[in-house]
Structure formats: C-alpha cells, structure tokens
Amino acid sequence: MKMMMSKRLLAKVALTGVGAALATRAALALDRAPLKDSVAVPETIDPAKLSNAWDKVFPEDSRVSHRKVVFHNRFGITLVGDLYTPKSMKAGEKMRAIALAGPYGAVKEQVSGRYAQELAARGFLTLAFDPSFTGESGGQPRNVTSPDLNTEDFSAAVDYLSNRPDVNPEAIGIVGICGWGGFAINAAAMDPRIKATVTSTMYDMSRVIANGYFDKMKTQEAIRAERKALRKTLSAQRTADYKSGTYKKAGGVITEVKPDTPQFVRDYHDFYQTKLGYHPRSFGSTTGATLSSVLDFTNMPITVYAEEIETPELMIHGEKAHSRYFSEDLFKRLKGNNKELVIIPGAVHTDLYYKMNVIPFDKITSFFDANLK
C-alpha cells in the first residue's frame, strides 16, 4: 500500500512539474517577440556620384560598354565595380557572367579591368571590382586585407550577379589574378554557385606571408622561427595602433630600384611605380596594406579545401615567374579531369598583368565557353 501511494505521489509530482514547465514556457512564449531575419545594410555609396570617366591604365575598347555599379557583402561593406558588357548584347538577353579581382594591392583600373574588358568584348558580362577597404569600395580603416573578407568579396560579387536580370545565375565564373588567385581557389571550394574558375599568375597569400618566399628552400624549424617572429612584430603593432589611434601601413612596392634589387621586385616596380600601371588608389602603388591586418594570414591558410573543388579550374602561370611554384604545387592537389595548368613560355609574373599578347585570352575564352552554359 505504501509503495502504491509513493508511486501515485511521484506521478502527481511529475505531472505537476510538467504542467509548471508548460505553463512557464507558454508564459515565456507570450513575452517573446517573433524572430526576424537580419536586414541587409543598404549600400553606402551612390553609383550616380561615381565618375565614369575613363581612368584606367589600359585603353578603352570601343566594342564594350562600361559603367560603375555597387553591391554589398555580408559584412555590410559596399563594394564598387566596373561592369563591362559587349555592345552587341541584346535586350532581354541572359548573359554568362564573370567576376574578376586582383592582383593583391591593385585596383580594378589596373589589371582585373583589363581582363574584364577583353572578356566582355568576347561576349561575356564581366564585373571587375575593388575589394573591401580598397580603391573606391567602402570599409574603414583603409587598405585592410583579410583571408575571410577577401574570399567573401568574390561570393558577394556572385550574389550581385545572380540577381541581375541580364545574367544567367547558372553560368557565373570568376577570375583571380596574382594574390586574388588564392582567394579565387578558396571561393571556388566554398561556393558551388561558381561554375568555373581561372587563376592567373597566382599567389597563395597565406602561404607566402606565413612561410616567406621560396619556402621549399627552408627547413621547417626556420619557417616556424620566422613566423613566430612575424607574429610577435605584428601583434606588437596592433598594440601600438590602438594606442595611437592610427594604423601603420606596410609600404607599397618600392619606388627606387637598386643594383641588388631582385629581378621580380624590379618587375613589380616597373608596373606599379611607372605610367605602365601606377594608380593613385592602389595600395600597391602607394601605402601598402594596413600592416597589422597581415597577421591573419599567418594563421588562416586559404587553400585548405582545394582538393574538394569539383568545378572546372584553369590555372595560368609564366614559365619564368618567381611565383610559378604556387600554381604548380596547388595544381597537384586538385582532383578530377576538369582541371588544367597552362605554363606560358618565357613569361614572368607581371607579364600576365598587362601584356595582351602574353595573356592567353583565347584559352580563357574557350574555357569559359565550355563551362558556362
């Protein structure tokens, strides 16, 4: 009898507890506001106030129309791009589209725009954009770089293109030049909306910052020691920046060539610091990146998931480029029979920035023709 009474008592207590919990939940539900989606931050730059005057380092092509556009990324930063369309484009036509960026430290008026204009002349709608914090794009402090943000910028460009009425959202590709080749690889691994990817004269920025140049010639102990020292220096710079309320810049490409300057650095100088490629909004030509922002690259490798890229990849590099090993090493990691590495005979790294007779536009065009449908 006592056992039966105990069971009844426990059951009553349990029911009372459940009832109290339900009552509490109901009460809380009455006080809880309905969940709402976050609202995208409006673009902070008015494209109508941006000049469409030709200010590129390359000549304007009469076969192509050009205008400034703006779009935002998921961090709420407004990006500015040059939209290029072939003048043969028909009203109501759904175009194949390509987003382009790079080199690292450059603006759209220097290299990516050159590629974009030529590909537009060949029948694509193209978007060459300034990354977050650089050029005409928004974001403070200026000239910050980030493995996360710079990859996001590619996906933000795909967001924008996918929502244009004149773009086929199932036929969008990307081109990453120099340091933006590494970000393009990261974006392609992450974002299946990107149907085909081209890298030209690729740098892996996280590898070169974390390991230094030509890391195969160093011991792992030496690399770790250098990386430790770099982290210490950059972390101390963060402290100093916070105290001063300013952000120290890393310095752009050298403005003076000396007898012992390495040839590839001379090549950078000859592009960024002469009429050939200088642009006042380019941090490669002027101040360099915000120094402390480089710290992220020592700890966040951007090509970790390259093996998981299933979409077509075309990698282009110069035979004589100091940076050739970045493309060759990464290409070995790619899987599938839809990947190709093209080595341009005799070309150095910066030849693929501006030499129209060296950049393999026929190959790039046939690649996108085959893979953007």
Secondary structure, DSSP 8 states (H G I E B T S, - for coil): -HHHHHHHHHHHHHHHHHHHHHHHHHHHHHHS-----------SS-GGGS--S---SS---TTEEEEEEEEE-TTS-EEEEEEEEETT--TT--EEEEEEE-STT--TTTTHHHHHHHHHHTT-EEEEE--TTSTTS--SSTT---HHHHHHHHHHHHHHHHT-TTEEEEEEEEEEETHHHHHHHHHHHH-TT--EEEEES---HHHHHHH-SSGGGS-HHHHHHHHHHHHHHHHHHHHHHHHHTS--B---S-SS--TT--HHHHHHHHHHTSTTT--TT-TTTTT-SBGGGGGGGGT--S-TTGGG--S-EEEEEETT-TTHHHHHHHHHH--SSSEEEEEETT--TTHHHH-TTTS-HHHHHHHHHHH--
